[in-house]
Amino acid sequence: MTYKVTVSSNNYTVKLGNVSKLKVQTSSGGVQLPAKFSDLSDYNATGLNDKYVIMYDAATQTYYPVNPDVVLSAATTEPISPGLPADFENQLDIDLDNKIDLDAGTF
């Protein structure tokens, strides 16, 4: 059996005689980027829910989904974090006026 393959730019021409099964693989080289998180080898989808965010765990070297509340808690407890952003706290103060007092009141 003989094969004739012509490659010109991104066009491929292949001519064969009678062949019942044929598998053609093409490779254009370069880096293939993942189309979604599940395509990554360092992504753990355990616990994935709608409206969750993706965080990185340095201990396991993986990305994983978490509830956004975890992000807010981390912003207030992580030693490398400066805490909640001032504009976020100010908006909470306005939105929660007479419900919560973030400045501990007056004495």
PECOR-V362625 format. One record per pair of residues at least 4 apart in sequence whose C-alpha atoms are under 6 Angstrom apart, sorted by the first residue. I is the first residue (numbers start at 1). J is the second residue. D is the distance in whole Angstrom. If there is no record, write none. Layout:
# PECOR-V362625
[[I J D] [I J D]]
This chain:
# PECOR-V362625
[[3 16 6] [4 14 6] [4 15 6] [5 13 6] [5 14 5] [6 12 6] [6 13 5] [7 12 5] [34 39 5] [42 62 5] [43 62 5] [43 63 5] [43 64 6] [44 64 5] [45 64 6] [48 65 5] [52 65 6] [52 66 5] [52 67 5] [52 68 6] [53 65 5] [53 66 6] [54 64 5] [54 65 4] [55 63 6] [55 64 6] [56 62 6] [56 63 4] [57 61 5] [57 62 6] [74 78 5] [75 81 6] [75 83 5] [75 84 6] [76 83 4] [92 96 6] [93 97 6] [96 100 6]]
